[in-house]
Amino acid sequence: MYALVDAVSFYASAEKVFDPSIRNKPVVVLTNNDGCICAVCPIARRLGIPKFIPYFKIKSFLHKHGVVIRSSNYELYADLSDRMMNVIGRFCDNQYIYSIDESFLYFDQYDSVVENWHHYGHKIRQAVWKETRLPVGVGFGTTPTLSKAANHAAKKMLGFNGVAVIDNEQNKHEILHRMDVENVWGIGRKITKKLKLKGINTAAQLAQQDPKQIRKQFSVVTERTVNELNGISCLSWDEVQSPKKEVFSTRSFGQRITNKEALRAALVSHVTIVGRKIRRQSSLVKKLLIFGSNSPHDDLYYKQAIVYPFVISTDNTCEMANAVSRVIDSIYKDGIRFYRCGVGAIELENKQFLQPDLFIPDHYNGKLMECLDGVNHRYGDGALQIATEGHQPKWQMRREYLSPQFTSQWRDIPKISC
Amino acid sequence: MKVIPIYAEAGISGFESPAAEYKELGLSLDQLIIKHPNATFIGQASGHSMKGVGIFDGDILIVDRSLTARNGDVVVANYNGCFVCKLIDKAQARLLSASADFAPVSITPEDEFSLEGVVTRSIRLHHQSPELAACML
């Protein structure tokens, strides 16, 4: 049996943990730079506030309804995520943390231990609520994809109170025939469109397709999804957690940037983030995409993107920073008020299979990068940085509605009235 | 807390300090005062109503959410959108202060109320702490 446990609108719920004054109020959380709404608590959802809508478009509506607005407080979310995952992990010896607020559990030979999965799900919910004050939904299924479907039902369908179980044909059909095919795990927007053209609208209809035909028309991945919906496990932890094929770091600026050095500093700081991420998954970058643009709402839209190929794949932040320096003249243009920039490692290789070059001796500086990551892990990101990153905080995130660092700064610990 | 470990070395002779092999034996305050790390949060007392149980203005409170409050426990509750620290009187649904200057507060159905955890420890800072200085203002 598999389970997927995840938090109900995690960022918004996290904001309520240490701020009891907003527990019963509608709360929304904004993305990086306060651009869009990225989390809507259930109370705010009832007001009909959609996700991913630009903040400026809905500002007055939010104000009118007294909606509490928060900037993303990543320090708080990271801490609460840790706690939540630890509590969930107590209920199973095989836990895989899939994202900041989602965790898979695999119950191997638990049938003699757990009599009733429904009860067990409620036990998990209650423990997480009691100990962390975060609401979670729990879905059980005989495959990872079915557990994800059950989780969807637990949180979004009427009649389920935060827990749903798929362990026989009857309860499987009950959930899948009420589930839009676009909500099936692994079915993206493009595939949804094609499926709907073929008259496949629900998850139940998708489950009835011939896997071989689906493979021909779509891909092996979609075939697996069909098999998983029919109770045949195809995904293993290793596949779920396979390294990312692309790694991006990109952000819009708090204030427009109009000089070359500032743009370079911002790009180098993105390189630092990408470098850290690819080293963590033991990848090397072969091609690096470097880009900058103004806003699409500006009179004349300007965007320049350059793909920089490395002679030998690398995970060295210094080399990537050099790449930025080499292309900055082509990206920067006088008179453009840059709004957004970023870098992406678009072609990655496994570090294990690196082919060294006979004529470029000792280019790989692993020790230095190990030291860089080690120092930054211990003393906080940015403790050690590349000089070209500069020390201008201008490009950094705008977080106007930031809540205090309740759990990571002594000055911000919650005040308790006596 | 981030600590840079610099260990004492014995003289300049190059011999290792005889104490070096015992360096892992330091005591951890966390181990002593936090039994359930995932369910515990740290807060700061503000006010004078709990003097009778030794909680003074500015004290640090260790709050454990995993424990079920028993009658008479020092608890932290969400009372109408505010974290409060009081003694819980379960029988009469009241919040009691530990000071004669403050009357008991009855919890009515109209109140927003939830127990947030049990105060398992409180810490007195006899010298001001620079990390917390901002809170003292």
Contacts between the chains, C-beta under 8 A, distances in Angstrom:
chain1	res1	chain2	res2	distance
A	18	B	41	7.3
A	20	B	78	3.9
A	20	B	81	5.2
A	20	B	82	6.3
A	20	B	83	5.9
A	20	B	116	7.6
A	21	B	81	3.9
A	21	B	82	6.9
A	22	B	81	7.8
A	23	B	78	6.7
A	23	B	81	7.0
A	23	B	112	7.5
A	24	B	81	7.8
A	24	B	112	6.6
A	82	B	38	7.9
A	83	B	37	8.0
A	83	B	38	4.4
A	83	B	39	7.6
A	86	B	37	8.0
A	86	B	38	4.5
A	87	B	38	5.4
A	87	B	39	7.5
A	130	B	39	7.5
A	130	B	65	6.1
A	130	B	66	6.7
A	131	B	36	7.3
A	131	B	38	5.9
A	131	B	39	3.6
A	131	B	65	5.1
A	131	B	66	5.1
A	132	B	38	7.0
A	132	B	39	7.0
A	132	B	65	7.4
A	133	B	65	7.2
A	133	B	116	7.6
A	378	B	2	6.7
A	379	B	2	6.4
A	406	B	41	7.6
A	407	B	41	6.7
A	407	B	42	7.8
A	410	B	129	7.5
A	410	B	131	3.9
A	410	B	132	5.2
A	410	B	135	7.9
A	411	B	131	6.8
A	411	B	132	6.6
A	411	B	133	7.7
A	411	B	134	4.2
A	411	B	135	6.1
A	413	B	41	8.0
A	413	B	42	5.2
A	413	B	43	5.6
A	413	B	44	5.4
A	413	B	60	7.8
A	413	B	135	7.6
A	414	B	41	7.1
A	414	B	43	4.5
A	414	B	44	7.4
A	414	B	83	5.8
A	415	B	43	6.9
A	415	B	44	5.7
A	415	B	46	4.9
A	415	B	83	7.0
A	415	B	135	7.4
A	416	B	43	4.4
A	416	B	44	6.6
A	416	B	45	5.7
A	416	B	46	6.5
A	416	B	61	5.9
A	416	B	63	7.9
A	416	B	76	5.7
A	416	B	83	4.5
A	416	B	84	6.7
A	416	B	85	4.7
A	417	B	46	5.7
A	417	B	47	5.3
A	417	B	82	5.9
A	417	B	83	6.7
A	417	B	84	4.8
A	417	B	85	7.0
A	418	B	45	5.0
A	418	B	46	6.4
A	418	B	47	3.6
A	418	B	48	6.6
A	418	B	49	4.7
A	418	B	50	4.4
A	418	B	55	6.2
A	418	B	57	7.3
A	418	B	84	7.4
A	418	B	85	4.9
A	418	B	86	7.8
A	418	B	97	7.8
